């Protein structure tokens, strides 16, 4: 239904009257704070260098509160380097200084041994060297996300530069090591929240994009950092078994204010970043946008898509109450509605998409986090949150082939509201995490999570509905019938339930010589299934020398059934959690200060996988099993001397057996080979150019046979597709080139921020799935099949209070 709805195929129209040249000699400032990554307390007396073009521009020392500042800094792009005895050197690249704006940076320093200090450099918030961190964790900073070519600032499309990750750009989602998008645990400021993209599909026969959606709820530059672990993470997180993505919403600038706006053919976007002007020591980030894509679709002659609209609002405030206490507030609202009428269906080429539908969804998240650093060696974090999602959708069908040679909206028969789905989720939760230093060589962590989940689902058919894609095992009253019929008696489902989910964990990172052991244990109880599980975790890291690290480890991970899986059929209330037993072995080496190579092999044993064995009822069971094996390689150069680059290669084989008689087969997201290379070049303070090329093996797809005239004399000509073997064939390989150019310049008091981002430059037809057209008996390949440009143009205005 939404197959060609890509958020960045946009035309931008902006006009302004601006001075012809920028002011010269203008200056801004850089200010920051340095804290310990474990305790959160200030690190005083650290030496801070402001670097430009690999040369020291200025040097200061942090004060007793860990604060530092550089004033009267000429406009341009800088990096900030921090050094302190007992900690690894940290660098924040791409710090842009603008007139009347204070560039705010914060460093969380990682403790390190004397042998490491002189040679290892990490990013401002990096996890490298932190004994609590998963060794394979990769951190993307705000600028890396924003300028990633082909992503248009979408964090989920930007992850494809990481090892083990495949993101094709068609959807705002990603797959990891043979696991699907719905297997990824996504945390927003530590809060579980999976409603991170607009225009997804869930229950019913609507187009299912397997997790994620079409358009991220986060405007470009809103995500401050993305910390990603492809597997083997510590006991503090659970509930999913694919990967862990921790997104941190950017904090407002506490020292200066910036407002930005963008107006174009699809709508308006505005944001504010700066002091709150309400409470002292409080920063504020506000982002709001409202888009209506109907004008865009009319301009590019894509009138068959429909009318999608969205409204997003994000607010985050951070208050430093004193040296020991910090308070964070987070609010997210993401609303959307979509309509597809008979007029849109008639615009579809060869009437290949005749679905009608309406949907409306509102998702909200409110969170309050209190950080307390008692004493000198401990930190306590408490988070209270509320999240809610309400969605109502209907689906119908038009029959233009029954309206004669020239169908019109008036003459075309339609069947509206065949399927109606109401989905409601409410969760109120608390999470507490405590960490402390135990002597000079140990870090103890513990925590607990409690969530009360209230579900309300209703799925209703208005009558029998004939579907023309079926499996040999799908129920048919007449076994010779070459299609299936969804009936209200079998397909309708209602669930209203409220249960409590509980989790608790503990782990201890203990360093002895060159080795760090981190044993951990996690307990989870799911109130819906009534089951409790215990998941042990263990990692061992060997710091072979100052620049070489070897690690191994593993553990057990449980993934609870999705709420919509539970709601699909009353018998699904008995579904249990899927289990993944993981083992990893990795190696990394700093080839030089700004260049790092890493390799990690892994094995995952999958048990109790959820299997849907009948399309007519959506009944499921835990009969599946499988495995995933592979290796991920990465060579990455961080930004220095005006350029950065990375190259990744992943080999992966993901297999599963649903125990339905077919035996072992490729999993839905099995892509044996994936390769990517990305590079960024900054020839000047104004221009940044980047390029990315990706390759991935094609997705598995089902073998099938076609049956013609399956209705016979009982109806019009219809073809059906009978699936004969699951994932026995494979779609063509995916590959694409993306290019991006960023430009920034000041005109008087305004800053112009512009970019051109082009995905799939050479127009490769990249298929991601097949859709069946029962009127013509044709398999229609769906996916990214054309060059898609994004033009972004916005203006920013900055000021510093008191100046």
SVG drawing of the C-alpha trace seen along z (x, -y; Angstrom):
<svg xmlns="http://www.w3.org/2000/svg" viewBox="-21 -42 73 75">
<polyline fill="none" stroke="black" stroke-width="0.4" points="0.0,0.0 2.8,-2.4 5.5,-0.7 6.8,-3.9 6.3,-6.2 9.9,-7.1 10.3,-10.2 13.3,-11.6 12.0,-11.8 11.2,-15.4 11.3,-18.7 12.2,-21.7 11.1,-25.3 12.6,-28.0 13.1,-31.7 14.8,-34.3 16.4,-37.7 19.9,-37.5 23.0,-39.6 25.4,-38.7 28.4,-37.8 29.1,-36.4 30.7,-38.5 34.4,-37.9 36.2,-37.5 33.1,-36.4 33.6,-34.4 31.8,-32.0 32.8,-29.8 33.3,-26.2 32.3,-25.1 32.0,-21.7 32.1,-19.4 34.1,-16.3 32.7,-13.4 33.7,-9.9 32.0,-7.3 31.2,-5.1 30.4,-7.5 29.1,-10.5 31.1,-12.8 33.2,-15.7 36.8,-15.0 38.8,-18.2 42.2,-19.4 41.9,-17.6 43.9,-19.2 41.7,-20.2 43.0,-21.1 41.0,-22.9 42.4,-21.6 42.0,-23.0 43.7,-21.5 45.7,-19.1 47.2,-22.1 46.5,-23.2 44.5,-26.4 44.2,-26.8 44.6,-24.8 42.8,-25.1 42.4,-23.1 39.1,-22.0 38.0,-23.5 37.0,-21.7 33.5,-21.1 35.0,-19.5 34.0,-22.5 36.1,-24.2 35.6,-27.0 37.2,-28.6 36.0,-32.1 36.3,-34.3 36.9,-31.3 36.8,-32.1 34.0,-30.4 35.0,-27.0 35.2,-23.3 37.3,-22.1 38.0,-19.0 38.3,-18.9 40.8,-16.6 40.8,-15.7 43.7,-14.2 43.8,-13.3 46.0,-10.9 44.3,-7.6 41.9,-8.0 42.0,-7.2 42.4,-10.2 39.1,-11.3 38.3,-13.2 35.2,-15.0 35.5,-15.7 33.3,-18.0 32.7,-20.7 31.3,-23.6 31.7,-27.1 29.2,-29.7 28.8,-33.4 27.1,-34.0 26.7,-30.3 28.4,-28.4 29.3,-24.9 28.5,-22.6 30.4,-19.3 30.4,-16.7 33.0,-14.0 32.5,-10.8 36.1,-9.6 36.9,-5.9 39.4,-4.7 42.4,-2.9 45.7,-1.3 49.0,-3.2 49.9,-1.1 46.8,-2.2 46.8,-5.8 49.5,-7.0 48.3,-5.1 44.5,-4.6 42.1,-7.4 38.3,-7.1 35.4,-9.3 33.8,-11.6 31.2,-9.1 33.0,-5.9 32.8,-2.6 36.2,-1.3 38.2,-0.4 35.2,-0.5 35.2,2.8 31.4,2.7 30.9,2.3 30.3,4.9 33.5,5.0 31.8,5.0 29.8,1.9 30.0,-0.9 29.0,-4.5 27.7,-6.9 27.8,-10.6 25.4,-13.3 27.4,-14.5 28.1,-11.0 24.3,-10.3 23.4,-13.6 25.8,-13.4 25.5,-9.7 24.9,-9.5 21.6,-8.0 20.0,-8.3 18.7,-11.9 19.5,-12.1 17.5,-9.0 19.4,-7.1 18.0,-3.7 19.1,-4.1 22.5,-5.4 23.2,-2.1 24.1,-0.3 27.7,-1.4 28.1,0.9 29.3,4.6 26.5,7.2 23.9,4.6 21.8,4.5 19.6,1.5 18.4,1.1 17.1,-2.4 13.6,-1.5 12.3,-1.3 13.4,-3.0 14.6,0.3 17.6,2.6 18.4,6.3 21.4,7.8 23.1,11.1 20.1,12.9 17.6,11.5 14.7,9.4 13.9,5.8 11.5,6.9 14.3,8.7 16.1,5.4 15.8,3.9 15.5,0.1 15.9,-2.2 15.3,-5.9 17.3,-7.5 17.2,-4.0 13.4,-3.6 12.0,-0.8 10.0,-2.4 9.4,-0.6 7.1,-3.1 10.1,-4.9 8.8,-5.0 5.7,-6.2 3.5,-4.2 4.3,-0.6 1.8,2.2 0.8,4.7 -2.2,7.1 -4.1,8.0 -3.6,8.3 -2.1,4.8 1.4,4.7 3.7,5.9 7.2,4.3 8.5,6.6 9.2,4.0 10.2,0.4 8.3,-1.9 8.6,-4.4 9.7,-7.6 11.5,-8.0 9.9,-10.0 13.2,-11.8 13.9,-14.8 17.5,-15.1 20.0,-16.2 17.6,-15.2 19.5,-12.0 22.6,-12.9 24.2,-9.5 23.5,-5.9 25.2,-3.1 24.9,0.2 25.7,3.8 25.1,6.6 25.0,9.3 26.5,10.5 25.6,7.4 25.6,7.4 22.9,8.5 21.4,5.0 19.3,5.4 16.9,8.0 13.6,8.7 15.0,9.1 17.7,11.4 18.8,9.7 20.7,6.5 20.7,3.6 20.4,0.0 20.6,-2.7 19.5,-6.1 20.2,-9.2 18.1,-12.3 20.4,-15.3 20.6,-17.6 19.9,-21.3 22.8,-23.7 22.9,-25.2 25.0,-28.3 23.5,-29.6 20.3,-29.4 19.6,-28.4 16.3,-28.3 16.0,-26.6 13.2,-26.2 12.5,-24.5 9.5,-25.1 8.9,-23.1 6.3,-21.4 5.5,-18.7 5.2,-20.9 7.0,-22.8 9.7,-21.8 11.1,-23.9 13.3,-23.4 15.0,-25.1 18.1,-24.2 19.4,-26.3 18.7,-27.3 15.2,-26.9 14.9,-30.5 12.7,-29.0 15.1,-27.4 18.8,-27.8 21.2,-25.2 18.5,-23.8 18.9,-23.1 16.0,-22.5 15.6,-20.8 12.3,-21.3 11.5,-19.8 8.2,-20.0 7.1,-19.2 3.9,-18.6 4.0,-17.0 1.4,-16.4 2.7,-14.5 -0.2,-14.9 1.2,-18.0 4.5,-16.2 2.9,-13.1 0.9,-15.3 4.1,-17.2 6.0,-14.0 2.9,-12.3 2.6,-9.5 -1.1,-10.0 -1.7,-6.3 0.1,-6.3 -2.6,-8.0 -2.4,-10.7 0.0,-10.3 0.2,-13.0 2.3,-13.1 2.9,-15.3 5.9,-14.9 6.8,-16.7 9.9,-16.0 11.0,-17.8 14.0,-17.1 15.2,-19.1 18.3,-18.5 18.8,-20.2 22.0,-20.0 20.5,-20.4 24.0,-20.3 27.3,-18.3 25.5,-15.1 22.0,-15.3 20.8,-15.6 17.1,-15.6 16.1,-14.7 12.6,-15.1 11.6,-13.5 8.4,-13.8 7.6,-12.4 4.4,-12.6 4.2,-10.9 0.8,-11.1 -0.1,-10.0 -3.0,-9.3 -3.2,-7.7 -6.0,-7.5 -6.1,-5.6 -9.3,-6.0 -10.6,-4.5 -9.2,-7.5 -5.7,-6.4 -6.3,-2.8 -7.3,-3.8 -4.1,-5.7 -2.1,-2.5 -0.2,-1.1 -2.2,1.8 -4.4,1.6 -1.8,3.7 -2.6,2.1 -6.3,1.9 -6.3,1.8 -8.4,-0.9 -7.7,-1.9 -7.6,-4.4 -5.4,-4.4 -4.8,-6.7 -2.2,-6.3 -1.1,-8.3 2.0,-7.3 3.3,-9.1 6.2,-8.7 6.9,-10.5 10.0,-9.9 11.6,-11.3 15.2,-10.3 17.0,-11.2 20.8,-10.6 22.4,-10.7 26.2,-10.3 26.5,-9.5 30.0,-9.6 33.0,-9.5 32.6,-6.1 29.0,-5.3 26.0,-6.4 22.3,-5.7 19.8,-6.2 16.0,-6.0 13.6,-6.3 9.8,-6.5 8.0,-6.4 4.6,-6.2 4.1,-5.1 0.9,-4.7 0.0,-3.8 -3.5,-3.8 -4.1,-2.8 -7.3,-2.2 -7.1,-1.0 -9.5,0.3 -8.8,2.0 -11.0,2.5 -10.7,3.3 -11.6,1.8 -12.6,3.9 -11.7,1.8 -11.6,4.9 -15.4,5.2 -16.1,1.6 -15.5,1.9 -12.7,0.7 -12.5,-2.8 -13.3,-2.7 -14.1,-5.8 -14.5,-6.3 -18.3,-6.3 -18.4,-3.1 -15.8,-1.1 -17.3,1.4 -15.7,1.2 -15.9,3.1 -15.0,0.9 -14.0,1.7 -13.5,5.4 -11.1,5.6 -11.0,3.3 -8.3,3.4 -8.0,1.5 -4.7,1.7 -4.1,0.2 -0.9,0.5 -0.2,-1.3 2.8,-0.7 3.8,-2.3 7.3,-1.4 10.2,-2.0 13.8,-1.2 16.6,-1.6 20.4,-1.1 23.2,-1.3 27.0,-1.1 29.9,-1.5 33.7,-1.0 34.8,1.8 38.4,1.1 40.6,-0.1 39.9,2.9 36.2,3.8 32.9,2.3 29.7,3.7 26.3,3.0 22.8,4.0 19.3,3.0 15.6,3.8 12.7,3.1 9.0,3.3 6.4,2.5 2.6,2.8 1.3,3.4 -2.3,2.9 -3.3,4.4 -6.6,3.9 -6.8,5.4 -9.7,6.1 -9.6,7.5 -12.9,7.8 -13.9,9.0 -17.1,7.7 -17.6,10.9 -15.7,13.6 -12.6,12.4 -10.9,14.4 -7.1,14.3 -5.1,15.5 -1.7,16.3 -1.7,19.4 0.5,22.2 0.0,25.9 -0.7,26.3 -3.3,23.5 -6.7,24.7 -9.2,25.0 -12.7,26.6 -12.1,28.2 -8.5,29.4 -8.8,28.9 -9.6,25.2 -6.8,23.1 -7.2,20.0 -8.1,19.4 -11.0,17.7 -10.7,15.7 -13.9,16.0 -15.1,13.9 -15.6,17.0 -12.0,18.1 -10.2,14.8 -11.8,12.4 -9.9,11.9 -10.3,9.8 -8.0,9.4 -8.1,7.2 -5.5,8.0 -3.2,6.3 -0.1,8.0 3.2,7.1 6.6,7.8 9.6,7.9 13.3,8.0 16.4,7.8 20.1,8.1 23.5,7.9 27.1,8.1 30.6,7.5 33.5,6.3 36.7,7.4 40.1,6.6 43.1,8.8 46.3,7.8 45.5,7.7 42.2,9.6 38.7,8.3 36.0,10.8 32.3,9.7 30.0,12.4 26.3,11.5 22.8,12.8 19.4,11.6 16.0,12.7 12.8,12.0 9.1,12.8 6.4,12.4 3.0,12.0 1.2,12.9 2.8,16.3 3.2,16.7 6.8,17.9 10.0,16.9 13.5,17.3 17.1,16.9 19.7,15.7 23.4,16.0 25.9,13.8 29.7,13.8 32.5,11.9 36.2,12.1 38.5,9.4 42.3,9.6 44.2,6.4 47.1,8.1 49.0,4.8 48.4,1.1 46.6,1.3 45.3,4.8 42.3,6.4 40.8,9.9 37.5,10.9 35.1,13.8 31.9,14.4 28.3,15.4 25.0,15.8 21.3,16.6 18.8,14.1 15.0,14.3 12.7,12.5 9.1,12.1 6.3,12.6 5.2,9.4 1.9,8.0 0.3,8.3 1.3,11.9 -0.4,12.6 -3.5,10.7 -3.7,12.5 -5.5,15.5 -6.8,16.4 -4.6,19.5 -1.5,17.4 -1.8,16.3 0.2,19.5 3.2,18.4 6.5,18.4 9.6,16.4 12.0,17.3 15.5,18.2 18.9,17.4 22.1,18.8 25.1,16.7 28.8,17.1 31.3,14.5 35.0,14.3 36.5,11.0 39.8,9.1 40.6,5.4 43.7,3.4 44.5,-0.3 46.7,-0.4 47.4,-4.0 45.7,-6.7 42.8,-7.3 42.6,-3.8 41.1,-0.7 40.5,2.9 38.1,5.3 36.8,8.8 34.2,10.8 32.9,14.3 29.6,15.5 27.3,18.4 23.7,18.3 21.5,21.3 17.8,20.4 15.1,22.3 11.3,22.0 10.9,19.7 7.3,18.6 5.8,20.1 2.5,19.1 1.4,22.2 -2.0,21.2 -2.9,17.8 -6.6,18.4 -6.4,18.2 -3.0,16.7 -2.6,19.4 1.0,19.7 3.2,22.0 6.8,22.2 7.9,25.1 10.7,23.4 14.4,23.7 17.5,22.5 21.0,21.0 23.0,18.1 26.8,18.2 29.1,15.6 31.9,13.2 32.0,9.4 35.0,7.3 35.5,3.6 38.3,1.1 37.4,-2.4 39.2,-5.7 37.8,-8.4 37.6,-12.0 41.1,-13.6 43.0,-15.6 39.7,-16.5 38.5,-13.0 37.1,-9.7 36.2,-6.4 35.1,-2.9 34.7,0.5 32.8,3.5 32.2,7.0 29.9,9.6 29.5,13.3 26.4,14.8 24.3,17.9 21.0,18.0 18.9,21.2 15.7,22.3 13.4,25.3 9.7,24.6 9.1,28.3 6.3,28.3 7.7,30.9 10.0,28.8 13.2,29.4 16.0,26.8 15.8,23.7 17.1,20.2 15.6,17.7 13.7,14.8 16.6,12.4 19.5,14.6 21.9,12.6 25.2,14.5 27.3,11.6 27.2,7.9 29.8,5.3 29.8,1.5 32.3,-1.4 31.7,-5.0 33.9,-8.0 33.6,-11.6 35.8,-14.6 35.8,-18.1 37.8,-20.3 36.8,-23.4 34.7,-24.7 31.8,-25.2 31.7,-22.0 31.4,-18.3 31.2,-15.6 30.4,-11.9 29.8,-8.7 28.7,-5.2 28.4,-2.0 26.7,1.1 26.2,4.7 24.1,7.5 23.0,10.9 19.3,11.0 16.7,12.0 15.3,15.5 11.9,15.9 9.3,18.7 9.1,21.0 5.5,21.1 3.2,22.3 0.5,20.3 -3.1,21.4 -5.3,19.7 -9.1,19.0 -9.3,20.3 -12.9,19.0 -14.2,20.6 -17.8,19.8 -18.2,18.4 -16.5,15.2 -14.2,13.0 -10.9,14.2 -8.4,14.6 -5.0,16.1 -3.6,17.6 -0.1,18.2 0.5,21.4 3.7,21.4 5.4,24.7 8.7,24.3 9.6,21.7 12.6,19.5 13.8,22.0 14.8,19.2 16.5,15.9 15.9,12.3 18.6,10.6 21.5,9.1 21.2,5.6 23.7,2.9 23.5,-0.9 25.6,-4.1 24.7,-7.1 26.2,-10.6 25.8,-13.6 27.0,-17.2 26.6,-19.5 27.0,-23.2 26.9,-25.7 27.4,-29.5 26.4,-32.5 24.6,-35.5 24.4,-38.2 22.7,-36.9 21.4,-33.8 23.2,-30.5 22.3,-28.6 22.4,-24.8 21.8,-22.9 22.4,-19.4 21.8,-17.3 21.5,-13.6 21.0,-11.1 20.2,-7.4 20.7,-4.8 22.5,-7.1 22.7,-4.7 19.0,-3.6 19.6,0.1 16.3,2.1 16.7,3.6 13.9,5.9 13.0,6.6 9.9,8.7 7.2,9.8 3.6,8.7 1.0,10.8 -1.4,9.3 -4.3,11.8 -6.0,10.0 -3.0,10.5 -1.3,13.5 1.9,11.4 4.5,11.3 5.4,7.7 8.8,7.0 8.8,4.4 11.8,2.4 14.1,-0.5 14.2,-0.8 15.1,-4.4 17.4,-7.3 16.0,-9.2 17.3,-12.7 16.7,-14.7 17.2,-18.4 17.3,-19.9 17.5,-23.7 17.0,-25.4 18.0,-28.6 19.3,-28.9 19.6,-31.9 21.8,-31.8 22.3,-34.1 24.0,-33.9 22.1,-35.3 23.6,-38.5 25.5,-39.3"/>
</svg>
